[in-house]
Amino acid sequence: MENISIILSDLDGTLFRNDKSISDFTKQTIRQAQSKGLLFGICTSRAKVNAIKFLDGIEPDILITNGGGIVYYKEQKIYNCEFTVEECRKLIAAAFEVFGKDITLSVDNEHALYSNSHEELGDKFWTFNDFLDFREPCMKMCIQSLDKEKVEKVASVIGLENVDYLPFSDIPWYKLSKKGATKEKAIEELCRHLNITSSQIAAFGDDFNDIGMLKFCGAGISMENAIDEVKKAAASVCASNENDGVARWIEKNLL
């Protein structure tokens, strides 16, 4: 692992324990890796505003958020990929038409996470919006459904070739993002900016949208608690998120 210079970790089911906390051991291990010159980054589907609130004690060198829609390196934005205002409005209108007016949606961009839910959405920091006249670009739209055919109908209003859509394994939602707003594409842009190859990156994940990232990076590591598809795509498997798998792998292989 002498070639590894960057560590990237997903959050939910990966760096986070099940209660969304990060252990002191993990925080200490990450700081130790950074003190040795390794760069540490977050690569998550969470909106930026809904990721950084949980990172107390960790100062990432790299932030890839909104499912790959935005990349920050040392607080400088180096990549942005989003649906235009018009594309976002078309997707929202199609979601209401296909699923009905009672469908629950969430939409996020660099500045906020919005939802038309009148209930709390887990731990998410969100702003209520009925989406009847939404006029902002967005990096990701999520629909509370696992009906793939209906999701495809929604995505088709701006062309299926322009949309990536994947389910979450732990919640009954589908994620729609711009074609270039994937974790692997974001990492490709990071590599271009830093003039490095993906072989220099160790990446950790557990869910469907981590598969491309793990295949793309030099060391793609699945969590023990990951879904089977992720384990099959990964080069190796580390301990679970509840057992500080990311930190223990770093300690063993990089420190």
C-alpha positions in Angstrom: 0.0 0.0 0.0 3.0 2.3 -0.4 1.4 3.9 -3.4 -1.7 5.1 -1.5 -1.8 8.9 -0.8 -5.5 9.5 -0.4 -8.2 7.9 1.7 -11.8 8.4 0.8 -14.7 7.2 2.9 -18.4 7.0 2.6 -20.3 8.1 5.7 -23.5 6.1 6.4 -22.8 2.4 7.0 -19.1 3.1 6.6 -17.4 5.8 8.7 -20.5 6.3 10.8 -21.6 3.8 13.3 -25.2 2.9 13.2 -26.1 5.8 15.5 -24.3 8.2 13.1 -21.5 8.8 15.5 -17.7 8.5 14.8 -15.6 6.9 17.4 -12.7 8.7 19.1 -10.4 5.9 17.8 -11.5 6.6 14.2 -11.0 10.3 14.6 -7.5 9.8 16.2 -6.5 7.3 13.4 -7.6 9.8 10.7 -5.6 12.6 12.3 -2.6 10.3 12.6 -2.8 9.4 8.9 -3.1 13.1 7.9 0.0 13.9 10.1 1.9 11.4 8.0 1.0 13.3 4.8 -2.0 11.2 3.7 -5.0 13.1 2.5 -8.4 12.2 4.0 -11.7 12.8 2.3 -15.4 12.2 2.6 -17.3 10.8 -0.4 -21.0 10.7 0.4 -24.5 10.9 -1.1 -25.5 13.3 1.7 -25.9 16.9 0.9 -22.9 19.0 2.0 -25.0 20.7 4.7 -26.1 17.3 5.9 -22.5 15.8 6.0 -20.3 18.4 7.7 -22.5 18.6 10.8 -21.4 15.1 11.8 -17.7 15.5 11.3 -16.8 17.0 14.7 -13.1 16.2 15.3 -12.4 15.4 11.7 -11.1 18.0 9.2 -11.2 16.4 5.8 -8.9 17.6 3.1 -11.4 16.5 0.5 -15.2 16.7 0.5 -17.2 14.9 -2.2 -20.9 15.3 -1.4 -24.3 15.2 -3.0 -23.5 11.8 -4.5 -20.6 13.2 -6.5 -22.3 16.4 -7.5 -19.7 18.6 -5.9 -16.0 18.3 -5.0 -14.0 20.4 -2.6 -10.2 20.2 -2.2 -8.8 22.2 0.7 -12.1 24.2 0.7 -11.7 25.1 -3.0 -14.5 23.9 -5.2 -13.0 22.0 -8.1 -16.1 20.2 -9.6 -19.8 20.9 -9.8 -22.4 18.8 -11.7 -26.1 19.6 -11.3 -29.5 19.6 -12.9 -30.4 23.0 -14.3 -33.4 24.8 -12.8 -35.5 23.7 -15.8 -34.4 20.1 -15.6 -35.1 20.1 -11.8 -38.6 21.5 -12.4 -39.3 18.9 -15.0 -38.3 16.1 -12.8 -40.3 17.4 -9.9 -43.4 17.8 -12.1 -43.0 14.3 -13.5 -42.6 12.8 -10.0 -46.0 14.3 -9.0 -47.6 13.2 -12.2 -46.3 9.6 -12.1 -46.5 9.0 -8.3 -49.3 11.4 -7.3 -49.3 14.6 -5.3 -48.7 12.8 -2.0 -45.3 11.4 -3.0 -42.4 12.4 -0.7 -39.5 14.0 -2.4 -36.2 15.5 -1.3 -34.0 17.8 -3.4 -30.5 19.0 -2.5 -27.9 21.4 -3.9 -24.8 23.0 -2.6 -26.7 25.3 -0.2 -29.6 23.3 1.3 -31.6 20.0 1.5 -35.3 20.4 0.8 -38.2 18.1 1.4 -42.0 18.2 1.1 -42.3 15.9 4.1 -44.2 17.1 7.1 -42.3 14.6 9.3 -38.7 14.4 10.3 -36.6 12.5 7.8 -34.2 10.7 10.0 -31.2 12.8 11.1 -31.4 15.0 8.0 -31.1 18.8 8.3 -33.7 19.9 5.8 -35.9 22.8 4.9 -39.6 22.3 4.0 -40.6 23.0 0.4 -43.8 22.0 -1.3 -42.0 22.1 -4.7 -45.0 23.8 -6.3 -42.7 26.5 -7.7 -39.2 25.3 -7.0 -36.6 27.5 -8.9 -33.2 26.2 -8.0 -30.7 23.9 -9.6 -30.1 20.6 -7.8 -27.5 17.9 -7.6 -29.8 15.1 -6.5 -33.5 14.4 -6.2 -34.7 11.5 -4.1 -38.1 9.8 -4.4 -39.6 7.7 -1.6 -40.3 4.6 -3.7 -38.6 1.5 -4.9 -40.7 1.3 -8.1 -38.0 1.3 -10.7 -40.4 1.5 -13.7 -42.0 4.6 -12.3 -38.6 6.2 -11.4 -37.5 5.6 -15.0 -40.6 7.4 -16.3 -39.7 10.4 -14.1 -36.1 10.3 -15.3 -37.1 10.0 -19.0 -38.6 13.5 -19.1 -35.1 14.9 -19.4 -33.7 11.8 -21.2 -32.5 8.6 -19.5 -29.1 9.2 -21.0 -28.8 12.3 -18.8 -29.7 10.7 -15.5 -28.2 8.2 -13.1 -30.7 6.5 -10.8 -30.0 4.0 -8.1 -31.9 2.7 -5.0 -30.7 2.8 -1.5 -30.3 -0.5 0.2 -31.3 0.6 3.7 -34.3 2.9 3.0 -37.1 2.7 0.4 -35.9 5.6 -1.7 -34.5 6.1 -5.2 -31.7 8.7 -5.9 -31.7 10.6 -9.2 -28.6 12.6 -10.2 -27.1 14.2 -13.3 -25.1 11.7 -15.3 -21.8 13.1 -14.3 -22.7 13.4 -10.6 -21.4 10.0 -9.5 -18.7 9.3 -6.9 -16.4 7.7 -9.5 -16.7 10.7 -11.8 -16.1 13.1 -8.9 -12.9 11.1 -8.0 -11.8 11.2 -11.7 -12.1 15.0 -11.5 -10.2 15.1 -8.2 -7.4 13.0 -9.8 -7.2 15.4 -12.8 -7.0 18.4 -10.4 -4.2 16.8 -8.3 -2.4 15.2 -11.3 -2.5 11.7 -9.8 -4.0 8.4 -10.8 -6.8 6.6 -9.1 -4.4 3.8 -8.1 -3.2 6.1 -5.3 -6.6 6.2 -3.6 -8.1 3.8 -1.0 -11.9 4.0 -0.9 -14.4 2.6 1.5 -18.1 2.0 1.0 -21.1 -0.2 1.7 -24.0 0.6 -0.7 -25.0 0.5 -4.4 -23.6 4.0 -5.2 -20.2 3.0 -3.8 -19.7 0.2 -6.4 -18.3 2.4 -9.1 -16.0 4.2 -6.7 -14.6 1.0 -5.3 -13.9 -0.4 -8.8 -12.3 2.9 -9.9 -9.9 3.3 -7.0 -6.6 1.5 -6.5 -7.8 -0.1 -3.2 -11.6 -0.5 -3.1 -12.6 -1.8 0.3 -16.0 -3.0 1.3 -17.3 -2.9 4.8 -18.2 -6.2 6.4 -21.8 -4.9 6.8 -22.0 -3.9 3.1 -24.5 -5.4 0.7 -23.3 -8.4 -1.3 -23.0 -6.5 -4.5 -20.5 -4.2 -2.9 -18.4 -7.0 -1.4 -18.2 -8.7 -4.8 -17.0 -5.4 -6.4 -14.4 -4.7 -3.8 -10.8 -5.8 -3.7 -11.1 -6.6 0.0 -13.4 -6.5 3.0 -12.6 -4.7 6.3 -14.4 -4.9 9.6 -17.9 -3.5 10.0 -18.8 0.2 10.6 -19.7 -0.7 14.2 -16.2 -2.1 14.7 -14.3 0.9 13.3 -13.5 -1.0 10.0 -12.2 2.1 8.2 -9.8 3.1 11.0 -8.6 -0.4 11.6 -7.8 -0.9 7.9 -5.9 2.4 7.9 -4.0 1.5 11.1 -3.0 -1.9 9.7 -2.1 -1.0 6.1 -1.1 2.7 6.1 0.3 3.6 9.5 
